[in-house]
Amino acid sequence: MKARTTSKKTDPREKLPQDWRQNHLGRLLGQAMRRFDERVLYLMAHDVQVPLALSNLASRAQVSAAHVHITRHLSTKGSTLRDLAQDAGMTKQAMGAMVDQCQAWGLVEREMDELDKRSKLIRFTPTGLAWLEAFRGAVARAEEEFRQEVGAEVATVIALGLEVYALG
């Protein structure tokens, strides 16, 4: 009797390279942005210039990168919810929820838009302006730490490349 030999078929999925999913540019950019935002929030949580209640929120991870969108995109002269959401790449509903939280924390306030009585402007409060200044300082410090970690020349090339790419 002849012994039956089994031929092991190779699963075609095993031939696909797997490392590209972990190392492509989009993923690396996303990881870098999360790391940068986490560092900025950490620095803000430990900044004596940040009002204590806001510092506590940041240190307990109550303030997220989504809340930072308001800090990044809200004009110091005020913005409508529609403009703020569009600039941040969020829906009006999602941005509205973020604005509600930031308003409850005392960072922003809503005022009647003198140019369009149907609209409200979202503006920083004095506490929000202190938060914005702390954000500016934290971003500058995080950028400096990045330059120290990768080197000034590499940091400059990355910044220039990202600027060109982002403005496409």
PyMOL commands that place a pseudoatom at each C-alpha (Angstrom):
pseudoatom trace, name=CA, resn=MET, resi=1, chain=A, elem=C, hetatm=0, pos=[0.000, 0.000, 0.000]
pseudoatom trace, name=CA, resn=LYS, resi=2, chain=A, elem=C, hetatm=0, pos=[1.323, 3.340, -0.995]
pseudoatom trace, name=CA, resn=ALA, resi=3, chain=A, elem=C, hetatm=0, pos=[1.660, 5.971, 1.729]
pseudoatom trace, name=CA, resn=ARG, resi=4, chain=A, elem=C, hetatm=0, pos=[-0.472, 8.963, 1.131]
pseudoatom trace, name=CA, resn=THR, resi=5, chain=A, elem=C, hetatm=0, pos=[1.473, 12.147, 0.956]
pseudoatom trace, name=CA, resn=THR, resi=6, chain=A, elem=C, hetatm=0, pos=[-0.196, 15.372, 1.804]
pseudoatom trace, name=CA, resn=SER, resi=7, chain=A, elem=C, hetatm=0, pos=[0.867, 18.396, -0.006]
pseudoatom trace, name=CA, resn=LYS, resi=8, chain=A, elem=C, hetatm=0, pos=[0.699, 21.447, 2.159]
pseudoatom trace, name=CA, resn=LYS, resi=9, chain=A, elem=C, hetatm=0, pos=[-0.839, 24.258, 0.224]
pseudoatom trace, name=CA, resn=THR, resi=10, chain=A, elem=C, hetatm=0, pos=[0.458, 27.680, 0.998]
pseudoatom trace, name=CA, resn=ASP, resi=11, chain=A, elem=C, hetatm=0, pos=[-2.159, 30.151, 2.077]
pseudoatom trace, name=CA, resn=PRO, resi=12, chain=A, elem=C, hetatm=0, pos=[-1.961, 33.062, -0.403]
pseudoatom trace, name=CA, resn=ARG, resi=13, chain=A, elem=C, hetatm=0, pos=[-2.374, 35.484, 2.502]
pseudoatom trace, name=CA, resn=GLU, resi=14, chain=A, elem=C, hetatm=0, pos=[0.972, 34.370, 3.895]
pseudoatom trace, name=CA, resn=LYS, resi=15, chain=A, elem=C, hetatm=0, pos=[2.721, 35.720, 0.807]
pseudoatom trace, name=CA, resn=LEU, resi=16, chain=A, elem=C, hetatm=0, pos=[1.470, 39.260, 1.347]
pseudoatom trace, name=CA, resn=PRO, resi=17, chain=A, elem=C, hetatm=0, pos=[3.993, 41.526, 3.040]
pseudoatom trace, name=CA, resn=GLN, resi=18, chain=A, elem=C, hetatm=0, pos=[2.623, 42.614, 6.402]
pseudoatom trace, name=CA, resn=ASP, resi=19, chain=A, elem=C, hetatm=0, pos=[5.019, 45.286, 7.620]
pseudoatom trace, name=CA, resn=TRP, resi=20, chain=A, elem=C, hetatm=0, pos=[3.721, 47.963, 5.246]
pseudoatom trace, name=CA, resn=ARG, resi=21, chain=A, elem=C, hetatm=0, pos=[0.567, 48.346, 7.350]
pseudoatom trace, name=CA, resn=GLN, resi=22, chain=A, elem=C, hetatm=0, pos=[2.620, 49.375, 10.354]
pseudoatom trace, name=CA, resn=ASN, resi=23, chain=A, elem=C, hetatm=0, pos=[5.209, 51.516, 8.601]
pseudoatom trace, name=CA, resn=HIS, resi=24, chain=A, elem=C, hetatm=0, pos=[3.506, 53.552, 5.890]
pseudoatom trace, name=CA, resn=LEU, resi=25, chain=A, elem=C, hetatm=0, pos=[3.706, 57.329, 5.919]
pseudoatom trace, name=CA, resn=GLY, resi=26, chain=A, elem=C, hetatm=0, pos=[0.071, 57.907, 6.895]
pseudoatom trace, name=CA, resn=ARG, resi=27, chain=A, elem=C, hetatm=0, pos=[0.357, 55.716, 9.967]
pseudoatom trace, name=CA, resn=LEU, resi=28, chain=A, elem=C, hetatm=0, pos=[3.652, 57.308, 10.994]
pseudoatom trace, name=CA, resn=LEU, resi=29, chain=A, elem=C, hetatm=0, pos=[2.173, 60.796, 10.571]
pseudoatom trace, name=CA, resn=GLY, resi=30, chain=A, elem=C, hetatm=0, pos=[-0.809, 59.789, 12.712]
pseudoatom trace, name=CA, resn=GLN, resi=31, chain=A, elem=C, hetatm=0, pos=[1.418, 58.323, 15.423]
pseudoatom trace, name=CA, resn=ALA, resi=32, chain=A, elem=C, hetatm=0, pos=[3.627, 61.412, 15.366]
pseudoatom trace, name=CA, resn=MET, resi=33, chain=A, elem=C, hetatm=0, pos=[0.620, 63.715, 15.676]
pseudoatom trace, name=CA, resn=ARG, resi=34, chain=A, elem=C, hetatm=0, pos=[-0.809, 61.718, 18.591]
pseudoatom trace, name=CA, resn=ARG, resi=35, chain=A, elem=C, hetatm=0, pos=[2.568, 61.758, 20.345]
pseudoatom trace, name=CA, resn=PHE, resi=36, chain=A, elem=C, hetatm=0, pos=[2.959, 65.495, 19.755]
pseudoatom trace, name=CA, resn=ASP, resi=37, chain=A, elem=C, hetatm=0, pos=[-0.582, 66.278, 20.986]
pseudoatom trace, name=CA, resn=GLU, resi=38, chain=A, elem=C, hetatm=0, pos=[-0.108, 64.090, 24.075]
pseudoatom trace, name=CA, resn=ARG, resi=39, chain=A, elem=C, hetatm=0, pos=[3.115, 65.934, 24.876]
pseudoatom trace, name=CA, resn=VAL, resi=40, chain=A, elem=C, hetatm=0, pos=[1.450, 69.328, 24.425]
pseudoatom trace, name=CA, resn=LEU, resi=41, chain=A, elem=C, hetatm=0, pos=[-1.404, 68.316, 26.745]
pseudoatom trace, name=CA, resn=TYR, resi=42, chain=A, elem=C, hetatm=0, pos=[1.094, 66.973, 29.284]
pseudoatom trace, name=CA, resn=LEU, resi=43, chain=A, elem=C, hetatm=0, pos=[3.013, 70.255, 29.231]
pseudoatom trace, name=CA, resn=MET, resi=44, chain=A, elem=C, hetatm=0, pos=[-0.216, 72.213, 29.620]
pseudoatom trace, name=CA, resn=ALA, resi=45, chain=A, elem=C, hetatm=0, pos=[-1.270, 70.027, 32.540]
pseudoatom trace, name=CA, resn=HIS, resi=46, chain=A, elem=C, hetatm=0, pos=[1.964, 70.940, 34.299]
pseudoatom trace, name=CA, resn=ASP, resi=47, chain=A, elem=C, hetatm=0, pos=[2.062, 74.636, 33.396]
pseudoatom trace, name=CA, resn=VAL, resi=48, chain=A, elem=C, hetatm=0, pos=[1.573, 76.931, 36.389]
pseudoatom trace, name=CA, resn=GLN, resi=49, chain=A, elem=C, hetatm=0, pos=[0.134, 79.583, 34.052]
pseudoatom trace, name=CA, resn=VAL, resi=50, chain=A, elem=C, hetatm=0, pos=[-2.818, 77.344, 33.145]
pseudoatom trace, name=CA, resn=PRO, resi=51, chain=A, elem=C, hetatm=0, pos=[-5.792, 77.878, 35.460]
pseudoatom trace, name=CA, resn=LEU, resi=52, chain=A, elem=C, hetatm=0, pos=[-5.808, 75.076, 38.026]
pseudoatom trace, name=CA, resn=ALA, resi=53, chain=A, elem=C, hetatm=0, pos=[-9.186, 73.611, 37.049]
pseudoatom trace, name=CA, resn=LEU, resi=54, chain=A, elem=C, hetatm=0, pos=[-8.068, 73.319, 33.403]
pseudoatom trace, name=CA, resn=SER, resi=55, chain=A, elem=C, hetatm=0, pos=[-4.698, 71.927, 34.411]
pseudoatom trace, name=CA, resn=ASN, resi=56, chain=A, elem=C, hetatm=0, pos=[-6.497, 69.254, 36.427]
pseudoatom trace, name=CA, resn=LEU, resi=57, chain=A, elem=C, hetatm=0, pos=[-8.718, 68.396, 33.446]
pseudoatom trace, name=CA, resn=ALA, resi=58, chain=A, elem=C, hetatm=0, pos=[-5.657, 68.046, 31.209]
pseudoatom trace, name=CA, resn=SER, resi=59, chain=A, elem=C, hetatm=0, pos=[-3.764, 65.937, 33.742]
pseudoatom trace, name=CA, resn=ARG, resi=60, chain=A, elem=C, hetatm=0, pos=[-6.735, 63.560, 34.099]
pseudoatom trace, name=CA, resn=ALA, resi=61, chain=A, elem=C, hetatm=0, pos=[-6.990, 63.194, 30.302]
pseudoatom trace, name=CA, resn=GLN, resi=62, chain=A, elem=C, hetatm=0, pos=[-10.376, 64.956, 30.242]
pseudoatom trace, name=CA, resn=VAL, resi=63, chain=A, elem=C, hetatm=0, pos=[-9.056, 67.310, 27.572]
pseudoatom trace, name=CA, resn=SER, resi=64, chain=A, elem=C, hetatm=0, pos=[-8.420, 65.427, 24.358]
pseudoatom trace, name=CA, resn=ALA, resi=65, chain=A, elem=C, hetatm=0, pos=[-6.844, 66.168, 21.018]
pseudoatom trace, name=CA, resn=ALA, resi=66, chain=A, elem=C, hetatm=0, pos=[-10.379, 66.901, 19.792]
pseudoatom trace, name=CA, resn=HIS, resi=67, chain=A, elem=C, hetatm=0, pos=[-10.629, 69.761, 22.307]
pseudoatom trace, name=CA, resn=VAL, resi=68, chain=A, elem=C, hetatm=0, pos=[-7.285, 71.029, 21.044]
pseudoatom trace, name=CA, resn=HIS, resi=69, chain=A, elem=C, hetatm=0, pos=[-8.975, 71.541, 17.655]
pseudoatom trace, name=CA, resn=ILE, resi=70, chain=A, elem=C, hetatm=0, pos=[-10.822, 74.487, 19.189]
pseudoatom trace, name=CA, resn=THR, resi=71, chain=A, elem=C, hetatm=0, pos=[-7.544, 75.918, 20.438]
pseudoatom trace, name=CA, resn=ARG, resi=72, chain=A, elem=C, hetatm=0, pos=[-5.968, 75.465, 17.002]
pseudoatom trace, name=CA, resn=HIS, resi=73, chain=A, elem=C, hetatm=0, pos=[-8.830, 76.796, 14.915]
pseudoatom trace, name=CA, resn=LEU, resi=74, chain=A, elem=C, hetatm=0, pos=[-10.798, 79.375, 16.913]
pseudoatom trace, name=CA, resn=SER, resi=75, chain=A, elem=C, hetatm=0, pos=[-9.944, 82.869, 15.720]
pseudoatom trace, name=CA, resn=THR, resi=76, chain=A, elem=C, hetatm=0, pos=[-9.008, 85.277, 18.495]
pseudoatom trace, name=CA, resn=LYS, resi=77, chain=A, elem=C, hetatm=0, pos=[-11.696, 87.559, 16.982]
pseudoatom trace, name=CA, resn=GLY, resi=78, chain=A, elem=C, hetatm=0, pos=[-14.285, 84.779, 17.186]
pseudoatom trace, name=CA, resn=SER, resi=79, chain=A, elem=C, hetatm=0, pos=[-15.602, 82.156, 14.790]
pseudoatom trace, name=CA, resn=THR, resi=80, chain=A, elem=C, hetatm=0, pos=[-18.982, 80.738, 13.903]
pseudoatom trace, name=CA, resn=LEU, resi=81, chain=A, elem=C, hetatm=0, pos=[-19.599, 77.099, 14.704]
pseudoatom trace, name=CA, resn=ARG, resi=82, chain=A, elem=C, hetatm=0, pos=[-19.811, 76.342, 10.978]
pseudoatom trace, name=CA, resn=ASP, resi=83, chain=A, elem=C, hetatm=0, pos=[-16.416, 77.935, 10.278]
pseudoatom trace, name=CA, resn=LEU, resi=84, chain=A, elem=C, hetatm=0, pos=[-14.809, 76.347, 13.313]
pseudoatom trace, name=CA, resn=ALA, resi=85, chain=A, elem=C, hetatm=0, pos=[-16.061, 72.879, 12.360]
pseudoatom trace, name=CA, resn=GLN, resi=86, chain=A, elem=C, hetatm=0, pos=[-14.990, 73.317, 8.741]
pseudoatom trace, name=CA, resn=ASP, resi=87, chain=A, elem=C, hetatm=0, pos=[-11.493, 74.499, 9.705]
pseudoatom trace, name=CA, resn=ALA, resi=88, chain=A, elem=C, hetatm=0, pos=[-11.090, 71.568, 12.109]
pseudoatom trace, name=CA, resn=GLY, resi=89, chain=A, elem=C, hetatm=0, pos=[-12.458, 69.009, 9.628]
pseudoatom trace, name=CA, resn=MET, resi=90, chain=A, elem=C, hetatm=0, pos=[-15.288, 68.026, 11.982]
pseudoatom trace, name=CA, resn=THR, resi=91, chain=A, elem=C, hetatm=0, pos=[-19.045, 67.969, 11.692]
pseudoatom trace, name=CA, resn=LYS, resi=92, chain=A, elem=C, hetatm=0, pos=[-21.002, 70.867, 13.178]
pseudoatom trace, name=CA, resn=GLN, resi=93, chain=A, elem=C, hetatm=0, pos=[-22.581, 68.452, 15.649]
pseudoatom trace, name=CA, resn=ALA, resi=94, chain=A, elem=C, hetatm=0, pos=[-19.228, 67.120, 16.886]
pseudoatom trace, name=CA, resn=MET, resi=95, chain=A, elem=C, hetatm=0, pos=[-17.741, 70.604, 17.104]
pseudoatom trace, name=CA, resn=GLY, resi=96, chain=A, elem=C, hetatm=0, pos=[-20.877, 71.827, 18.880]
pseudoatom trace, name=CA, resn=ALA, resi=97, chain=A, elem=C, hetatm=0, pos=[-20.337, 69.192, 21.570]
pseudoatom trace, name=CA, resn=MET, resi=98, chain=A, elem=C, hetatm=0, pos=[-16.695, 70.274, 21.962]
pseudoatom trace, name=CA, resn=VAL, resi=99, chain=A, elem=C, hetatm=0, pos=[-17.733, 73.939, 22.193]
pseudoatom trace, name=CA, resn=ASP, resi=100, chain=A, elem=C, hetatm=0, pos=[-20.363, 73.040, 24.824]
pseudoatom trace, name=CA, resn=GLN, resi=101, chain=A, elem=C, hetatm=0, pos=[-17.679, 71.344, 26.940]
pseudoatom trace, name=CA, resn=CYS, resi=102, chain=A, elem=C, hetatm=0, pos=[-15.226, 74.189, 26.480]
pseudoatom trace, name=CA, resn=GLN, resi=103, chain=A, elem=C, hetatm=0, pos=[-17.961, 76.663, 27.395]
pseudoatom trace, name=CA, resn=ALA, resi=104, chain=A, elem=C, hetatm=0, pos=[-18.730, 74.684, 30.572]
pseudoatom trace, name=CA, resn=TRP, resi=105, chain=A, elem=C, hetatm=0, pos=[-15.026, 74.817, 31.442]
pseudoatom trace, name=CA, resn=GLY, resi=106, chain=A, elem=C, hetatm=0, pos=[-14.960, 78.578, 30.924]
pseudoatom trace, name=CA, resn=LEU, resi=107, chain=A, elem=C, hetatm=0, pos=[-12.689, 78.538, 27.866]
pseudoatom trace, name=CA, resn=VAL, resi=108, chain=A, elem=C, hetatm=0, pos=[-15.154, 79.992, 25.364]
pseudoatom trace, name=CA, resn=GLU, resi=109, chain=A, elem=C, hetatm=0, pos=[-18.401, 81.906, 25.271]
pseudoatom trace, name=CA, resn=ARG, resi=110, chain=A, elem=C, hetatm=0, pos=[-21.085, 82.385, 22.643]
pseudoatom trace, name=CA, resn=GLU, resi=111, chain=A, elem=C, hetatm=0, pos=[-22.125, 85.880, 21.587]
pseudoatom trace, name=CA, resn=MET, resi=112, chain=A, elem=C, hetatm=0, pos=[-24.532, 87.257, 19.030]
pseudoatom trace, name=CA, resn=ASP, resi=113, chain=A, elem=C, hetatm=0, pos=[-22.782, 87.845, 15.695]
pseudoatom trace, name=CA, resn=GLU, resi=114, chain=A, elem=C, hetatm=0, pos=[-23.272, 91.534, 14.923]
pseudoatom trace, name=CA, resn=LEU, resi=115, chain=A, elem=C, hetatm=0, pos=[-22.857, 90.843, 11.189]
pseudoatom trace, name=CA, resn=ASP, resi=116, chain=A, elem=C, hetatm=0, pos=[-25.397, 88.006, 11.106]
pseudoatom trace, name=CA, resn=LYS, resi=117, chain=A, elem=C, hetatm=0, pos=[-28.016, 88.093, 13.866]
pseudoatom trace, name=CA, resn=ARG, resi=118, chain=A, elem=C, hetatm=0, pos=[-28.969, 84.476, 13.077]
pseudoatom trace, name=CA, resn=SER, resi=119, chain=A, elem=C, hetatm=0, pos=[-25.470, 83.303, 14.041]
pseudoatom trace, name=CA, resn=LYS, resi=120, chain=A, elem=C, hetatm=0, pos=[-23.491, 83.225, 17.220]
pseudoatom trace, name=CA, resn=LEU, resi=121, chain=A, elem=C, hetatm=0, pos=[-19.778, 83.828, 17.473]
pseudoatom trace, name=CA, resn=ILE, resi=122, chain=A, elem=C, hetatm=0, pos=[-17.672, 81.599, 19.648]
pseudoatom trace, name=CA, resn=ARG, resi=123, chain=A, elem=C, hetatm=0, pos=[-14.947, 83.586, 21.399]
pseudoatom trace, name=CA, resn=PHE, resi=124, chain=A, elem=C, hetatm=0, pos=[-12.233, 82.860, 23.911]
pseudoatom trace, name=CA, resn=THR, resi=125, chain=A, elem=C, hetatm=0, pos=[-12.917, 84.043, 27.451]
pseudoatom trace, name=CA, resn=PRO, resi=126, chain=A, elem=C, hetatm=0, pos=[-10.060, 85.568, 29.467]
pseudoatom trace, name=CA, resn=THR, resi=127, chain=A, elem=C, hetatm=0, pos=[-9.482, 82.061, 30.867]
pseudoatom trace, name=CA, resn=GLY, resi=128, chain=A, elem=C, hetatm=0, pos=[-9.545, 80.715, 27.307]
pseudoatom trace, name=CA, resn=LEU, resi=129, chain=A, elem=C, hetatm=0, pos=[-6.939, 83.277, 26.254]
pseudoatom trace, name=CA, resn=ALA, resi=130, chain=A, elem=C, hetatm=0, pos=[-4.719, 82.098, 29.146]
pseudoatom trace, name=CA, resn=TRP, resi=131, chain=A, elem=C, hetatm=0, pos=[-5.269, 78.527, 27.867]
pseudoatom trace, name=CA, resn=LEU, resi=132, chain=A, elem=C, hetatm=0, pos=[-4.353, 79.665, 24.345]
pseudoatom trace, name=CA, resn=GLU, resi=133, chain=A, elem=C, hetatm=0, pos=[-1.124, 81.243, 25.601]
pseudoatom trace, name=CA, resn=ALA, resi=134, chain=A, elem=C, hetatm=0, pos=[-0.261, 78.063, 27.506]
pseudoatom trace, name=CA, resn=PHE, resi=135, chain=A, elem=C, hetatm=0, pos=[-0.992, 76.105, 24.325]
pseudoatom trace, name=CA, resn=ARG, resi=136, chain=A, elem=C, hetatm=0, pos=[1.386, 78.360, 22.370]
pseudoatom trace, name=CA, resn=GLY, resi=137, chain=A, elem=C, hetatm=0, pos=[4.122, 77.796, 24.926]
pseudoatom trace, name=CA, resn=ALA, resi=138, chain=A, elem=C, hetatm=0, pos=[3.533, 74.027, 25.063]
pseudoatom trace, name=CA, resn=VAL, resi=139, chain=A, elem=C, hetatm=0, pos=[3.637, 73.747, 21.269]
pseudoatom trace, name=CA, resn=ALA, resi=140, chain=A, elem=C, hetatm=0, pos=[6.888, 75.732, 21.144]
pseudoatom trace, name=CA, resn=ARG, resi=141, chain=A, elem=C, hetatm=0, pos=[8.425, 73.508, 23.820]
pseudoatom trace, name=CA, resn=ALA, resi=142, chain=A, elem=C, hetatm=0, pos=[7.238, 70.297, 22.120]
pseudoatom trace, name=CA, resn=GLU, resi=143, chain=A, elem=C, hetatm=0, pos=[8.671, 71.538, 18.808]
pseudoatom trace, name=CA, resn=GLU, resi=144, chain=A, elem=C, hetatm=0, pos=[11.997, 72.265, 20.490]
pseudoatom trace, name=CA, resn=GLU, resi=145, chain=A, elem=C, hetatm=0, pos=[12.040, 68.784, 22.040]
pseudoatom trace, name=CA, resn=PHE, resi=146, chain=A, elem=C, hetatm=0, pos=[11.331, 67.341, 18.575]
pseudoatom trace, name=CA, resn=ARG, resi=147, chain=A, elem=C, hetatm=0, pos=[14.266, 69.310, 17.120]
pseudoatom trace, name=CA, resn=GLN, resi=148, chain=A, elem=C, hetatm=0, pos=[16.536, 68.024, 19.872]
pseudoatom trace, name=CA, resn=GLU, resi=149, chain=A, elem=C, hetatm=0, pos=[15.421, 64.438, 19.308]
pseudoatom trace, name=CA, resn=VAL, resi=150, chain=A, elem=C, hetatm=0, pos=[15.775, 64.309, 15.511]
pseudoatom trace, name=CA, resn=GLY, resi=151, chain=A, elem=C, hetatm=0, pos=[18.284, 67.107, 14.952]
pseudoatom trace, name=CA, resn=ALA, resi=152, chain=A, elem=C, hetatm=0, pos=[17.721, 70.651, 13.734]
pseudoatom trace, name=CA, resn=GLU, resi=153, chain=A, elem=C, hetatm=0, pos=[18.357, 69.901, 10.055]
pseudoatom trace, name=CA, resn=VAL, resi=154, chain=A, elem=C, hetatm=0, pos=[16.029, 66.896, 9.948]
pseudoatom trace, name=CA, resn=ALA, resi=155, chain=A, elem=C, hetatm=0, pos=[13.348, 68.846, 11.848]
pseudoatom trace, name=CA, resn=THR, resi=156, chain=A, elem=C, hetatm=0, pos=[13.584, 71.678, 9.317]
pseudoatom trace, name=CA, resn=VAL, resi=157, chain=A, elem=C, hetatm=0, pos=[13.318, 69.317, 6.356]
pseudoatom trace, name=CA, resn=ILE, resi=158, chain=A, elem=C, hetatm=0, pos=[10.328, 67.553, 7.950]
pseudoatom trace, name=CA, resn=ALA, resi=159, chain=A, elem=C, hetatm=0, pos=[8.570, 70.859, 8.687]
pseudoatom trace, name=CA, resn=LEU, resi=160, chain=A, elem=C, hetatm=0, pos=[9.152, 72.156, 5.153]
pseudoatom trace, name=CA, resn=GLY, resi=161, chain=A, elem=C, hetatm=0, pos=[8.057, 68.879, 3.584]
pseudoatom trace, name=CA, resn=LEU, resi=162, chain=A, elem=C, hetatm=0, pos=[4.913, 68.685, 5.684]
pseudoatom trace, name=CA, resn=GLU, resi=163, chain=A, elem=C, hetatm=0, pos=[4.059, 72.294, 4.886]
pseudoatom trace, name=CA, resn=VAL, resi=164, chain=A, elem=C, hetatm=0, pos=[4.362, 71.683, 1.154]
pseudoatom trace, name=CA, resn=TYR, resi=165, chain=A, elem=C, hetatm=0, pos=[2.374, 68.449, 1.400]
pseudoatom trace, name=CA, resn=ALA, resi=166, chain=A, elem=C, hetatm=0, pos=[-0.362, 69.860, 3.641]
pseudoatom trace, name=CA, resn=LEU, resi=167, chain=A, elem=C, hetatm=0, pos=[-0.916, 72.924, 1.488]
pseudoatom trace, name=CA, resn=GLY, resi=168, chain=A, elem=C, hetatm=0, pos=[-0.777, 70.709, -1.622]
for i in range(1, 168): cmd.bond("trace and resi %d" % i, "trace and resi %d" % (i + 1))
show_as sticks, trace
zoom trace
